[in-house]
Every structure is written in structure tokens, then in C-alpha cells.
């Protein structure tokens, strides 16, 4: 018994299934980014989606962060809660000096206020146990210092004074080794090794320097963990105002990936990056499979039908 399928059915199956798989958005290769705005910069309340391959902003994927009763002019930190998946942000509010802690809906930009931190924090990061850490900027009341921050009311407690270097304070937690990584300092022609990169044991508060190698960035302003290493962004170079995007290993090797169209002051993996299946099966692919099965059944029916005499 020989079953023959209509070639048109097979063509439809191949085009729909493989075409839809290729077009299926995974977002596993995307990050969210927030920019400071305010001060000598124009307001920038956007929550951008960027491509992790080169730091480019994904067209049409940005949303405006809004907070009821307040005007958001920018932000200085992003972090995702390791248990709940909620996105937390440090927001700069018009008419205030300190950063407000809020949760943000990354699909709409709507923020829910938690409270005034009472500090000019320059970055935040969650440890694996859900403790939120914040780093004070050089213009803050306790510059270059690490705090723990309440996710209930935004109150904070001094954890450790760091003082590793001027400018560029940012932090990221590495769940692979359980250490908090801290970038600080700025490299200039007169001080080419001004950038500092270290890791902090949160249990003992011991700090270990991580020597930098590879691409020489200027001043790191954002850092987030991904797959054992980090993505980072800087403020630009002495010869160009174009911010740049990097991959940094836990051992300090820096690789330049591309230029950014904004100064990032907070980076985090876009949801649902961690939940994206390796091989998504779109509905259209399932429909194509149904067409093929229908063709198979038709083939069986024809093969079993008796031939007409003559």
C-alpha cells in the first residue's frame, strides 16, 4: 500500500511551520534600560527595550514610565525580584532631590510608588534571597556606599562604605557565585586606569578587586548579570558623547558590543526571557501540522477504498 500526500499540503506545512518558528519573538535576547534625564539633561522617562547583541534600542518597544501624581524625569536603577519577577526601579521625580523606589509594569510603563529613599542612589540589585541593595552616587549624602533597601517602604540601612573610585557607581548580583559586583571610577587621559571593578562577599563584607582587561571603557553607568557574566553600559568617551555597550566576564574581561542612543543608568533582562522555551510551537505551526495529518488520513482513506471496475 502506497500513500501519496498532495505536494501542496507539504509546501503549506513547511512554509507555515518553519516561517512561523523563525518569526516567533523570544525576547530572550533583549534587555530593559532606563536613563537618568533631569539636571543638565532633558527629561527621559522612557523604559527602553534594547538588543543584547549590540545595545541598539528596539524600534517601537519603548514605553513611558508614569507615576500617579508625579512627573517622572528619568531613572537611575533597575532590578528584577528573583522570586516574584517584579521589576523595581529608582525614579527621578521632578521637583525632588532623592530617588523614589517603585515597581514598574514593563509592558505599559505604569509605576506603583513604594516610597522616597531619602538618598541619591545610583543603582540597585537584588541578591538571590530577595534582599535589595542600593549604591549611593558620588553626589549623595554618603557617597560610594552600599545600603540595604526595604521593598515595602523604601527605607534604607547603611551596609558598607566602599569608596572605590569617583563617579560611575553601579552594582549587579551574580547568582552563580553569590557575590555582588561593583563598578566605579572613570578613566581619563590623565588617569587611564581610573576604572574600578570589584566583588563583594555579602556575608563577610570582604571586597576583592577584579582586574579589568580588553576594551577600555570610560565610566560604567549600568550593570546587570546574564549567563555567568554581565552586560554594561558607559557614559561615552572623551572624544565622543556616544554611550557604549559591553559584555563583561566575572573575571573582568571587557568586550565592546556597540553604541547606544542613550546613557543607560539601569539594565535588566526583559521578561519573560527566563521562561521562553527553547523551541516555541506557535499556533500557526500547529495548524500546519493539522493540515498534514489531514492529508495523511486522506491518503489512508484513498488507499483502503476499492477501485471501481473497468
Backbone as CSV, one residue per row, in Angstrom:
resi,resn,N_x,N_y,N_z,CA_x,CA_y,CA_z,C_x,C_y,C_z
1,UNK,0.850,-1.199,0.000,0.000,0.000,0.000,0.878,1.240,0.000
2,UNK,0.631,2.132,-0.906,1.449,3.342,-1.041,0.579,4.565,-0.820
3,UNK,1.033,5.406,0.104,0.284,6.617,0.421,1.007,7.807,-0.168
4,UNK,0.302,8.607,-0.921,0.885,9.806,-1.500,0.177,11.032,-0.952
5,UNK,0.981,12.000,-0.483,0.426,13.249,0.019,0.473,14.301,-1.073
6,UNK,-0.504,15.146,-1.080,-0.527,16.275,-2.013,0.673,17.166,-1.748
7,UNK,1.483,17.434,-2.757,2.668,18.274,-2.576,2.315,19.662,-2.050
8,UNK,1.125,20.097,-2.382,0.709,21.421,-1.895,0.538,21.424,-0.379
9,UNK,0.071,20.307,0.167,-0.069,20.205,1.628,1.296,20.280,2.292
10,UNK,2.275,19.559,1.736,3.627,19.593,2.288,4.230,20.974,2.188
11,UNK,3.977,21.675,1.090,4.511,23.029,0.917,3.922,23.977,1.948
12,UNK,2.619,23.846,2.186,1.963,24.695,3.196,2.545,24.419,4.570
13,UNK,2.739,23.129,4.878,3.313,22.761,6.175,4.694,23.373,6.376
14,UNK,5.562,23.227,5.379,6.929,23.742,5.505,6.947,25.252,5.636
15,UNK,6.165,25.927,4.820,6.174,27.397,4.836,5.616,27.945,6.134
16,UNK,4.494,27.371,6.587,3.855,27.902,7.789,4.628,27.543,9.055
17,UNK,5.039,26.275,9.178,5.703,25.855,10.402,7.048,26.531,10.573
18,UNK,7.921,26.413,9.570,9.263,26.965,9.714,9.258,28.480,9.650
19,UNK,8.364,29.045,8.859,8.274,30.503,8.801,7.800,31.086,10.107
20,UNK,6.811,30.422,10.733,6.297,30.947,11.991,7.290,30.766,13.117
21,UNK,8.068,29.654,13.102,9.094,29.468,14.129,10.166,30.533,14.017
22,UNK,10.542,30.898,12.800,11.573,31.912,12.609,11.102,33.261,13.081
23,UNK,9.779,33.520,12.945,9.267,34.840,13.301,8.858,34.935,14.763
24,UNK,8.818,33.821,15.474,8.335,33.837,16.854,9.261,34.652,17.747
25,UNK,8.736,35.692,18.423,9.590,36.522,19.280,9.893,35.816,20.591
26,UNK,11.147,35.727,20.962,11.513,35.067,22.212,11.803,36.071,23.323
27,UNK,12.340,37.259,23.009,12.737,38.289,23.948,13.858,37.816,24.865
28,UNK,14.363,36.592,24.639,15.466,36.119,25.464,16.743,36.890,25.174
29,UNK,16.768,37.602,24.040,17.951,38.347,23.651,17.774,39.842,23.872
30,UNK,16.851,40.210,24.753,16.572,41.623,24.971,16.751,42.028,26.431
31,UNK,17.085,43.307,26.614,17.235,43.905,27.933,16.341,45.130,28.031
32,UNK,16.047,45.515,29.259,15.377,46.781,29.511,16.409,47.776,30.017
33,UNK,16.224,49.045,29.661,17.182,50.082,30.038,16.453,51.343,30.470
34,UNK,17.023,51.998,31.474,16.467,53.251,31.972,17.563,54.308,31.951
35,UNK,17.183,55.567,31.685,18.162,56.641,31.535,17.886,57.735,32.563
36,UNK,18.927,58.451,33.031,18.734,59.387,34.143,17.873,60.595,33.827
37,UNK,18.137,61.322,32.743,17.385,62.539,32.487,17.521,63.534,33.634
38,UNK,16.910,64.686,33.501,16.956,65.695,34.561,18.317,66.354,34.667
39,UNK,18.461,67.344,35.528,19.722,68.070,35.687,20.040,68.815,34.408
40,UNK,21.206,68.572,33.847,21.575,69.206,32.584,21.133,68.380,31.380
41,UNK,20.358,67.326,31.616,19.828,66.508,30.533,18.331,66.762,30.389
42,UNK,17.787,66.591,29.190,16.328,66.699,29.041,15.646,65.546,29.757
43,UNK,14.380,65.697,30.139,13.662,64.586,30.772,13.688,63.349,29.876
44,UNK,13.827,62.174,30.489,13.889,60.928,29.729,13.199,59.829,30.544
45,UNK,11.865,59.820,30.556,11.140,58.832,31.363,10.881,57.514,30.636
46,UNK,11.634,57.225,29.579,11.388,56.012,28.804,11.983,54.767,29.455
47,UNK,11.245,53.679,29.352,11.764,52.348,29.648,11.994,51.699,28.290
48,UNK,13.264,51.610,27.903,13.606,51.116,26.570,13.840,49.605,26.576
49,UNK,13.556,48.978,25.453,13.951,47.602,25.210,15.121,47.637,24.242
50,UNK,16.237,46.993,24.602,17.422,47.033,23.755,17.865,45.623,23.390
51,UNK,18.574,45.529,22.291,19.094,44.258,21.788,20.404,43.939,22.509
52,UNK,20.486,42.774,23.123,21.690,42.429,23.878,22.882,42.123,22.973
53,UNK,22.650,42.007,21.664,23.751,41.734,20.754,24.607,42.967,20.502
54,UNK,23.958,44.161,20.541,24.701,45.374,20.191,24.275,46.624,20.953
55,UNK,23.299,46.515,21.848,22.870,47.664,22.631,21.916,48.595,21.929
56,UNK,21.485,48.247,20.705,20.585,49.119,19.948,19.172,49.070,20.527
57,UNK,18.519,50.231,20.589,17.135,50.290,21.035,16.239,49.615,20.003
58,UNK,15.358,48.713,20.451,14.447,48.010,19.556,13.340,48.973,19.137
59,UNK,13.163,49.218,17.847,12.143,50.177,17.388,10.746,49.810,17.870
60,UNK,10.033,50.800,18.377,8.653,50.612,18.781,8.451,49.851,20.067
61,UNK,9.524,49.563,20.801,9.401,48.732,22.002,9.583,49.518,23.302
62,UNK,9.673,50.842,23.229,9.838,51.653,24.440,8.480,52.074,24.983
63,UNK,8.395,52.191,26.311,7.179,52.709,26.950,7.572,53.841,27.886
64,UNK,6.648,54.752,28.131,6.896,55.883,29.026,6.519,55.507,30.452
65,UNK,7.430,55.723,31.386,7.153,55.434,32.790,6.297,56.550,33.373
66,UNK,5.188,56.194,33.972,4.289,57.157,34.594,4.056,56.775,36.046
67,UNK,3.928,57.784,36.893,3.651,57.583,38.311,2.572,58.571,38.718
68,UNK,1.469,58.070,39.205,0.313,58.915,39.515,0.681,60.061,40.447
69,UNK,0.298,61.274,40.048,0.513,62.454,40.881,1.915,63.016,40.829
70,UNK,2.812,62.422,40.025,4.200,62.880,39.955,4.681,62.859,38.510
71,UNK,5.714,63.660,38.257,6.293,63.720,36.917,7.651,63.020,36.930
72,UNK,7.748,61.925,36.207,9.000,61.164,36.124,9.902,61.815,35.075
73,UNK,11.134,62.152,35.478,12.072,62.762,34.523,13.181,61.793,34.111
74,UNK,13.240,60.638,34.741,14.266,59.649,34.401,14.379,58.620,35.499
75,UNK,15.439,57.828,35.434,15.656,56.805,36.449,17.125,56.470,36.578
76,UNK,17.486,55.869,37.708,18.899,55.550,37.961,19.127,54.108,38.384
77,UNK,18.135,53.250,38.203,18.358,51.856,38.570,17.194,50.968,38.184
78,UNK,17.520,49.721,37.797,16.524,48.697,37.508,16.984,47.386,38.133
79,UNK,16.040,46.614,38.651,16.362,45.290,39.192,15.087,44.460,39.216
80,UNK,15.232,43.150,38.963,14.076,42.249,38.988,14.145,41.359,40.217
81,UNK,13.031,41.277,40.946,12.986,40.452,42.151,13.170,38.992,41.765
82,UNK,14.091,38.265,42.401,14.406,36.889,41.984,13.292,35.889,42.237
83,UNK,12.370,36.187,43.163,11.270,35.267,43.433,9.975,35.661,42.721
84,UNK,9.616,36.926,42.767,8.327,37.358,42.206,8.423,37.776,40.743
85,UNK,9.623,38.126,40.279,9.782,38.607,38.918,9.397,40.056,38.719
86,UNK,8.964,40.735,39.789,8.569,42.140,39.658,9.769,43.010,39.306
87,UNK,9.500,44.031,38.482,10.539,44.969,38.080,10.530,46.168,39.021
88,UNK,11.680,46.431,39.661,11.831,47.573,40.559,12.698,48.632,39.882
89,UNK,12.398,49.895,40.177,13.146,50.993,39.561,13.383,52.110,40.558
90,UNK,14.524,52.788,40.388,14.785,54.042,41.087,14.392,55.164,40.138
91,UNK,13.441,55.989,40.539,12.929,57.032,39.660,13.356,58.420,40.125
92,UNK,13.691,59.258,39.159,13.943,60.667,39.420,12.640,61.421,39.174
93,UNK,12.216,62.182,40.187,10.926,62.872,40.136,11.153,64.380,40.069
94,UNK,10.406,65.030,39.222,10.520,66.483,39.079,10.254,67.185,40.413
95,UNK,11.158,68.115,40.773,10.989,68.896,41.990,11.525,68.240,43.245
96,UNK,12.147,67.056,43.130,12.698,66.391,44.313,14.169,66.056,44.078
97,UNK,14.910,65.897,45.168,16.344,65.603,45.073,16.644,64.117,45.189
98,UNK,15.778,63.385,45.901,16.062,61.992,46.188,15.327,61.060,45.229
99,UNK,15.797,59.830,45.160,15.194,58.843,44.271,14.024,58.149,44.956
100,UNK,12.982,57.892,44.182,11.840,57.134,44.681,11.945,55.703,44.178
101,UNK,11.626,54.764,45.066,11.593,53.355,44.690,10.176,53.008,44.256
102,UNK,10.059,52.300,43.137,8.741,51.936,42.617,8.851,50.609,41.872
103,UNK,7.723,49.947,41.704,7.652,48.823,40.775,7.074,49.368,39.474
104,UNK,7.470,48.737,38.361,7.048,49.233,37.055,6.520,48.074,36.221
105,UNK,5.374,48.305,35.580,4.854,47.348,34.602,5.626,47.575,33.316
106,UNK,6.460,46.613,32.935,7.338,46.831,31.791,6.613,46.848,30.455
107,UNK,5.344,46.429,30.440,4.576,46.436,29.198,3.829,47.750,28.988
108,UNK,3.463,48.419,30.088,2.715,49.676,29.977,3.494,50.887,30.476
109,UNK,4.502,50.667,31.330,5.257,51.769,31.930,4.624,52.318,33.193
110,UNK,3.467,51.811,33.595,2.800,52.300,34.796,3.577,51.881,36.047
111,UNK,3.925,52.868,36.873,4.706,52.612,38.087,3.818,52.667,39.324
112,UNK,4.155,51.838,40.304,3.476,51.856,41.605,4.475,52.305,42.649
113,UNK,4.161,53.391,43.321,5.106,54.004,44.263,5.294,53.153,45.511
114,UNK,6.550,53.032,45.948,6.874,52.376,47.219,7.272,53.424,48.250
115,UNK,8.106,54.388,47.839,8.457,55.452,48.773,9.716,56.201,48.382
116,UNK,9.960,57.289,49.115,11.155,58.106,48.921,12.323,57.435,49.646
117,UNK,13.425,57.194,48.929,14.569,56.521,49.551,15.360,57.440,50.479
118,UNK,15.210,58.758,50.288,15.989,59.696,51.084,17.450,59.757,50.675
119,UNK,17.773,59.149,49.522,19.144,59.120,49.021,19.161,59.354,47.514
120,UNK,20.327,59.698,47.017,20.519,59.822,45.575,21.211,58.539,45.085
121,UNK,20.484,57.449,45.201,21.036,56.156,44.812,21.306,56.123,43.311
122,UNK,22.421,55.454,42.942,22.838,55.393,41.545,22.621,54.020,40.924
123,UNK,22.128,53.052,41.688,21.896,51.726,41.150,21.347,50.793,42.208
124,UNK,20.660,49.739,41.764,20.099,48.743,42.678,20.340,47.345,42.120
125,UNK,20.322,46.354,43.020,20.467,44.954,42.623,19.886,44.066,43.716
126,UNK,19.218,42.995,43.319,18.695,42.014,44.266,19.692,40.880,44.445
127,UNK,19.878,40.453,45.696,20.587,39.209,45.970,19.597,38.061,45.765
128,UNK,20.094,36.838,45.720,19.228,35.680,45.459,18.156,35.488,46.524
129,UNK,18.409,35.959,47.743,17.435,35.795,48.828,16.363,36.876,48.828
130,UNK,16.400,37.793,47.861,15.390,38.841,47.773,15.750,40.133,48.470
131,UNK,16.935,40.217,49.067,17.380,41.474,49.684,17.780,42.456,48.589
132,UNK,17.271,43.678,48.688,17.578,44.714,47.703,18.727,45.576,48.212
133,UNK,19.756,45.716,47.373,20.900,46.570,47.690,20.899,47.783,46.769
134,UNK,21.392,48.901,47.298,21.493,50.132,46.514,22.850,50.767,46.756
135,UNK,23.385,51.399,45.710,24.668,52.084,45.808,24.432,53.586,45.705
136,UNK,25.022,54.326,46.640,24.885,55.795,46.646,25.865,56.388,45.645
137,UNK,25.387,57.366,44.864,26.248,58.057,43.919,27.198,59.006,44.625
138,UNK,28.146,59.542,43.848,29.145,60.433,44.444,28.560,61.748,44.922
139,UNK,27.376,62.096,44.408,26.739,63.333,44.855,25.786,63.127,46.010
140,UNK,25.739,61.920,46.564,24.812,61.635,47.655,25.360,61.989,49.015
141,UNK,24.530,61.784,50.030,24.920,62.134,51.384,26.010,61.245,51.949
142,UNK,26.006,59.973,51.579,27.056,59.027,51.983,27.609,58.433,50.691
143,UNK,28.444,59.180,49.965,28.868,58.759,48.626,29.614,57.435,48.602
144,UNK,29.440,56.713,47.485,30.131,55.450,47.246,29.927,54.454,48.389
145,UNK,28.677,54.344,48.833,28.349,53.437,49.938,27.192,52.532,49.548
146,UNK,27.200,51.335,50.151,26.206,50.321,49.859,25.165,50.279,50.970
147,UNK,23.886,50.190,50.579,22.771,50.144,51.525,21.878,48.945,51.218
148,UNK,21.156,48.479,52.239,20.030,47.587,52.003,18.771,48.449,52.020
149,UNK,17.813,48.108,51.162,16.621,48.937,50.998,15.370,48.081,51.155
150,UNK,14.407,48.588,51.907,13.147,47.888,52.103,12.291,47.978,50.837
151,UNK,11.759,46.840,50.388,10.859,46.847,49.244,9.425,47.159,49.665
152,UNK,9.226,47.421,50.963,7.902,47.762,51.479,7.692,49.262,51.572
153,UNK,8.717,49.983,52.119,8.551,51.431,52.291,9.751,52.239,51.801
154,UNK,10.746,51.605,51.191,11.936,52.258,50.614,12.906,52.798,51.661
155,UNK,12.703,52.451,52.928,13.671,52.861,53.941,14.964,52.090,53.745
156,UNK,16.084,52.656,54.196,17.384,52.028,53.913,18.272,51.995,55.152
157,UNK,19.227,51.064,55.135,20.198,50.912,56.216,21.583,50.811,55.579
158,UNK,22.538,51.575,56.113,23.907,51.528,55.595,24.485,50.125,55.787
159,UNK,25.014,49.548,54.705,25.603,48.215,54.756,27.125,48.292,54.818
160,UNK,27.727,49.101,53.927,29.178,49.231,53.929,29.591,50.428,53.075
161,UNK,30.537,51.213,53.573,31.134,52.278,52.784,32.214,51.666,51.896
162,UNK,32.169,51.990,50.601,33.085,51.372,49.645,34.227,52.303,49.254
163,UNK,33.893,53.446,48.679,34.926,54.421,48.333,35.948,53.924,47.345
164,UNK,35.508,53.136,46.341,36.470,52.529,45.426,36.982,53.501,44.370
165,UNK,36.188,54.475,43.981,36.608,55.391,42.930,35.546,56.432,42.668
166,UNK,35.908,57.517,42.004,34.945,58.582,41.745,34.069,58.247,40.552
167,UNK,32.792,58.687,40.607,31.836,58.562,39.507,31.514,57.110,39.159
168,UNK,30.475,56.989,38.324,30.152,55.700,37.724,29.742,54.581,38.652
169,UNK,29.081,54.861,39.765,28.701,53.804,40.702,27.556,52.951,40.136
170,UNK,27.776,51.637,40.075,26.721,50.723,39.658,27.024,49.332,40.206
171,UNK,25.980,48.515,40.422,26.149,47.196,41.031,25.306,46.154,40.300
172,UNK,25.708,44.881,40.430,24.940,43.762,39.893,25.282,42.518,40.702
173,UNK,24.281,41.704,40.974,24.492,40.475,41.745,24.691,39.300,40.795
174,UNK,25.680,38.449,41.127,25.955,37.252,40.338,25.477,36.023,41.121
175,UNK,24.340,35.430,40.746,23.835,34.268,41.494,24.718,33.038,41.351
176,UNK,25.589,33.019,40.357,26.467,31.860,40.166,27.491,31.717,41.278
177,UNK,28.015,32.853,41.769,28.998,32.779,42.859,28.509,33.449,44.144
178,UNK,27.292,34.021,44.114,26.719,34.632,45.307,27.376,35.933,45.719
179,UNK,28.057,36.608,44.783,28.773,37.842,45.095,28.133,39.035,44.399
180,UNK,28.269,40.198,45.015,27.786,41.448,44.436,28.957,42.131,43.736
181,UNK,28.778,42.466,42.461,29.841,43.126,41.695,29.579,44.625,41.636
182,UNK,30.658,45.393,41.740,30.567,46.849,41.863,31.541,47.508,40.898
183,UNK,31.025,48.410,40.080,31.874,49.176,39.165,31.873,50.630,39.596
184,UNK,33.042,51.244,39.537,33.186,52.621,39.973,34.343,53.256,39.218
185,UNK,34.496,54.561,39.367,35.640,55.245,38.784,35.444,55.625,37.332
186,UNK,36.356,56.459,36.844,36.315,56.923,35.473,37.734,56.981,34.912
187,UNK,37.892,56.467,33.706,39.192,56.517,33.056,39.319,57.782,32.215
188,UNK,40.410,58.485,32.370,40.666,59.710,31.616,42.074,59.630,31.032
189,UNK,42.402,60.514,30.081,43.780,60.508,29.555,44.833,60.666,30.644
190,UNK,44.501,61.420,31.702,45.445,61.610,32.799,45.394,60.484,33.829
191,UNK,44.325,59.709,33.769,44.167,58.610,34.724,43.529,57.422,33.996
192,UNK,44.262,56.771,33.076,43.696,55.728,32.231,43.230,54.494,32.989
193,UNK,43.697,54.302,34.199,43.293,53.140,34.994,42.362,53.527,36.136
194,UNK,41.603,54.594,35.905,40.717,55.074,36.967,39.498,54.202,37.196
195,UNK,39.172,53.321,36.231,38.010,52.451,36.399,38.307,51.351,37.422
196,UNK,37.337,51.082,38.287,37.491,50.045,39.307,36.362,49.022,39.168
197,UNK,36.724,47.749,39.342,35.741,46.666,39.282,36.074,45.717,40.420
198,UNK,35.107,45.468,41.294,35.371,44.578,42.427,34.150,43.729,42.740
199,UNK,34.357,42.741,43.602,33.260,41.877,44.018,33.210,41.843,45.536
200,UNK,31.983,41.782,46.053,31.757,41.909,47.486,31.080,40.652,48.019
201,UNK,31.675,40.062,49.044,31.063,38.944,49.742,30.066,39.538,50.738
202,UNK,28.780,39.353,50.494,27.760,39.991,51.324,27.698,39.411,52.730
203,UNK,28.208,38.194,52.920,28.205,37.575,54.248,29.313,38.135,55.130
204,UNK,30.490,38.359,54.531,31.644,38.833,55.313,31.990,40.292,55.066
205,UNK,31.383,40.890,54.017,31.669,42.261,53.567,33.089,42.415,53.010
206,UNK,33.735,41.301,52.743,35.083,41.360,52.158,34.989,41.789,50.696
207,UNK,35.921,42.659,50.285,35.952,43.185,48.920,37.210,42.679,48.214
208,UNK,37.020,42.166,46.996,38.144,41.670,46.205,38.187,42.411,44.876
209,UNK,39.327,42.982,44.548,39.472,43.677,43.281,39.468,42.681,42.120
210,UNK,38.805,43.059,41.019,38.796,42.257,39.795,39.528,43.058,38.723
211,UNK,40.691,42.615,38.276,41.437,43.369,37.264,40.707,43.383,35.928
212,UNK,40.670,44.546,35.300,39.990,44.701,34.017,40.956,44.437,32.870
213,UNK,40.428,43.868,31.783,41.228,43.630,30.590,40.329,43.778,29.371
214,UNK,40.938,43.874,28.198,40.163,44.009,26.974,39.829,45.455,26.687
215,UNK,38.610,45.705,26.213,38.214,47.052,25.825,38.243,48.000,27.024
216,UNK,38.787,49.187,26.816,38.927,50.172,27.892,37.735,51.123,27.870
217,UNK,36.718,50.825,28.693,35.564,51.725,28.748,35.903,52.969,29.556
218,UNK,34.985,53.942,29.539,35.247,55.224,30.187,34.738,55.272,31.635
219,UNK,33.427,55.167,31.769,32.789,55.250,33.092,31.528,54.405,33.059
220,UNK,31.535,53.276,33.732,30.397,52.369,33.700,29.225,52.966,34.471
221,UNK,28.052,52.973,33.840,26.876,53.571,34.465,25.765,52.560,34.726
222,UNK,25.853,51.372,34.113,24.823,50.347,34.301,25.452,48.980,34.197
223,UNK,24.909,48.026,34.961,25.462,46.677,35.003,24.346,45.713,35.373
224,UNK,24.286,44.560,34.683,23.330,43.520,35.055,23.896,42.159,34.708
225,UNK,23.547,41.153,35.501,24.076,39.802,35.295,23.290,39.062,34.222
226,UNK,23.997,38.231,33.459,23.358,37.359,32.477,24.321,36.230,32.113
227,UNK,23.882,34.985,32.311,24.659,33.806,31.895,26.100,33.810,32.406
228,UNK,26.281,34.080,33.676,27.606,33.994,34.286,28.464,35.231,34.144
229,UNK,28.054,36.156,33.285,28.788,37.411,33.110,27.848,38.591,33.256
230,UNK,28.212,39.699,32.647,27.432,40.920,32.811,27.308,41.668,31.489
231,UNK,26.199,42.406,31.365,26.075,43.432,30.346,26.254,44.772,31.040
232,UNK,26.911,45.706,30.363,27.139,47.012,30.956,27.097,48.114,29.925
233,UNK,26.866,49.319,30.392,26.879,50.484,29.526,27.685,51.586,30.166
234,UNK,28.366,52.402,29.332,29.129,53.514,29.894,28.569,54.850,29.404
235,UNK,29.183,55.929,29.838,28.688,57.266,29.562,29.202,57.817,28.238
236,UNK,30.148,57.121,27.613,30.776,57.611,26.387,32.267,57.767,26.605
237,UNK,32.934,58.335,25.645,34.380,58.509,25.751,34.745,59.981,25.737
238,UNK,36.020,60.255,25.981,36.489,61.639,25.996,36.395,62.285,24.622
239,UNK,36.379,61.474,23.574,36.332,62.010,22.218,34.953,61.892,21.575
240,UNK,34.012,61.230,22.269,32.675,61.064,21.711,31.652,61.001,22.831
241,UNK,30.494,61.611,22.601,29.428,61.564,23.589,28.548,60.324,23.419
242,UNK,28.904,59.448,22.502,28.089,58.267,22.226,28.313,57.201,23.298
243,UNK,27.291,56.897,24.110,27.439,55.832,25.111,27.685,54.492,24.429
244,UNK,28.362,53.582,25.137,28.731,52.302,24.556,28.229,51.130,25.414
245,UNK,28.131,49.972,24.780,27.529,48.784,25.375,28.555,47.657,25.374
246,UNK,28.618,46.867,26.484,29.690,45.887,26.654,29.182,44.571,27.219
247,UNK,30.017,43.556,27.043,29.894,42.297,27.759,31.110,42.207,28.661
248,UNK,30.899,41.887,29.946,31.992,41.814,30.909,31.916,40.473,31.626
249,UNK,33.000,39.744,31.666,33.017,38.467,32.370,33.237,38.703,33.863
250,UNK,32.985,37.667,34.654,33.196,37.768,36.097,34.665,37.945,36.445
251,UNK,35.548,37.630,35.489,36.986,37.827,35.715,37.483,39.162,35.170
252,UNK,36.562,39.994,34.657,36.930,41.356,34.264,37.283,41.569,32.813
253,UNK,37.089,40.575,31.933,37.380,40.752,30.511,36.219,41.508,29.852
254,UNK,36.541,42.622,29.196,35.533,43.515,28.626,35.535,43.396,27.104
255,UNK,34.344,43.228,26.519,34.189,43.172,25.068,33.189,44.240,24.629
256,UNK,33.617,45.090,23.719,32.727,46.121,23.166,31.724,45.469,22.221
257,UNK,30.428,45.818,22.360,29.389,45.239,21.520,28.746,46.244,20.571
258,UNK,28.706,47.517,20.956,28.079,48.507,20.088,27.820,49.809,20.809
259,UNK,27.280,50.787,20.082,26.924,52.082,20.656,25.450,52.108,21.041
260,UNK,25.121,52.942,22.007,23.746,53.105,22.465,23.276,54.519,22.131
261,UNK,21.955,54.688,22.016,21.418,56.008,21.711,21.015,56.776,22.967
262,UNK,21.421,56.259,24.136,21.110,56.921,25.397,22.117,56.455,26.450
263,UNK,22.233,57.228,27.525,23.055,56.810,28.660,22.194,55.893,29.528
264,UNK,22.574,54.636,29.627,21.816,53.710,30.452,22.257,53.835,31.903
265,UNK,21.286,53.957,32.809,21.589,54.014,34.237,20.940,52.853,34.967
266,UNK,20.539,51.854,34.181,19.973,50.645,34.762,19.671,49.664,33.653
267,UNK,20.083,48.410,33.824,19.835,47.361,32.844,19.280,46.138,33.563
268,UNK,18.397,45.408,32.889,17.863,44.167,33.436,17.319,43.349,32.275
269,UNK,17.330,42.028,32.411,16.772,41.174,31.377,15.283,41.429,31.225
270,UNK,14.819,41.471,29.984,13.401,41.668,29.720,12.633,40.389,30.011
271,UNK,11.436,40.518,30.566,10.572,39.363,30.783,9.820,39.090,29.481
272,UNK,9.484,37.856,29.205,9.705,36.666,30.019,10.916,35.889,29.548
273,UNK,12.099,36.541,29.513,13.301,35.910,28.976,13.588,34.568,29.635
274,UNK,13.450,34.500,30.969,13.810,33.269,31.676,12.816,32.142,31.423
275,UNK,11.601,32.492,30.924,10.570,31.474,30.752,10.356,31.091,29.298
276,UNK,11.151,31.628,28.386,10.965,31.329,26.971,11.429,29.907,26.671
277,UNK,10.579,29.047,26.073,11.009,27.691,25.756,12.030,27.685,24.642
278,UNK,12.860,26.642,24.614,13.913,26.571,23.605,13.334,26.474,22.207
279,UNK,12.211,25.725,22.035,11.579,25.603,20.726,10.096,25.908,20.851
280,UNK,9.691,27.179,20.759,8.276,27.530,20.873,7.477,26.922,19.729
281,UNK,6.229,26.530,19.995,5.370,25.967,18.957,4.208,26.916,18.741
282,UNK,4.284,27.759,17.748,3.216,28.735,17.501,1.925,28.044,17.078
283,UNK,0.822,28.745,17.270,-0.465,28.202,16.881,-0.516,27.931,15.383
284,UNK,0.119,28.806,14.607,0.083,28.625,13.166,0.846,27.367,12.760
285,UNK,1.902,27.027,13.510,2.632,25.801,13.233,1.777,24.585,13.535
286,UNK,1.023,24.667,14.644,0.129,23.572,14.983,-0.941,23.392,13.916
287,UNK,-1.432,24.530,13.369,-2.421,24.455,12.304,-1.846,23.762,11.081
288,UNK,-0.592,24.111,10.743,0.054,23.478,9.595,0.190,21.971,9.814
289,UNK,0.550,21.581,11.049,0.671,20.165,11.352,-0.671,19.461,11.179
290,UNK,-1.742,20.150,11.566,-3.075,19.585,11.391,-3.409,19.347,9.938
291,UNK,-2.972,20.276,9.066,-3.215,20.101,7.641,-2.519,18.851,7.116
292,UNK,-1.264,18.647,7.567,-0.530,17.472,7.115,-1.194,16.188,7.596
293,UNK,-1.606,16.166,8.868,-2.278,14.975,9.390,-3.562,14.698,8.630
294,UNK,-4.237,15.792,8.259,-5.447,15.631,7.466,-5.129,14.983,6.134
295,UNK,-3.989,15.396,5.529,-3.567,14.805,4.266,-3.222,13.340,4.416
296,UNK,-2.570,12.993,5.543,-2.229,11.592,5.801,-3.480,10.738,5.891
297,UNK,-4.477,11.221,6.648,-5.703,10.461,6.806,-6.417,10.299,5.474
298,UNK,-6.374,11.351,4.650,-6.995,11.261,3.326,-6.290,10.203,2.490
299,UNK,-4.955,10.165,2.617,-4.180,9.155,1.882,-4.556,7.747,2.289
300,UNK,-4.716,7.533,3.614,-5.128,6.215,4.106,-6.499,5.838,3.536
301,UNK,-7.417,6.817,3.556,-8.772,6.535,3.095,-8.779,6.134,1.633
302,UNK,-7.970,6.851,0.832,-7.915,6.526,-0.586,-7.282,5.159,-0.827
303,UNK,-6.263,4.853,-0.028,-5.581,3.571,-0.210,-6.478,2.397,0.136
304,UNK,-7.391,2.592,1.108,-8.251,1.490,1.555,-9.508,1.350,0.705
305,UNK,-9.842,2.359,-0.095,-11.068,2.323,-0.897,-10.904,1.372,-2.078
306,UNK,-11.882,0.518,-2.370,-11.768,-0.411,-3.532,-11.802,0.367,-4.837
307,UNK,-11.030,-0.121,-5.812,-11.013,0.526,-7.116,-12.336,0.249,-7.842
308,UNK,-12.811,1.194,-8.587,-14.008,0.996,-9.411,-13.662,0.095,-10.586
309,UNK,-14.548,-0.851,-10.924,-14.247,-1.769,-12.033,-14.122,-1.020,-13.353
310,UNK,-13.362,-1.664,-14.258,-13.271,-1.174,-15.609,-12.136,-0.333,-15.919
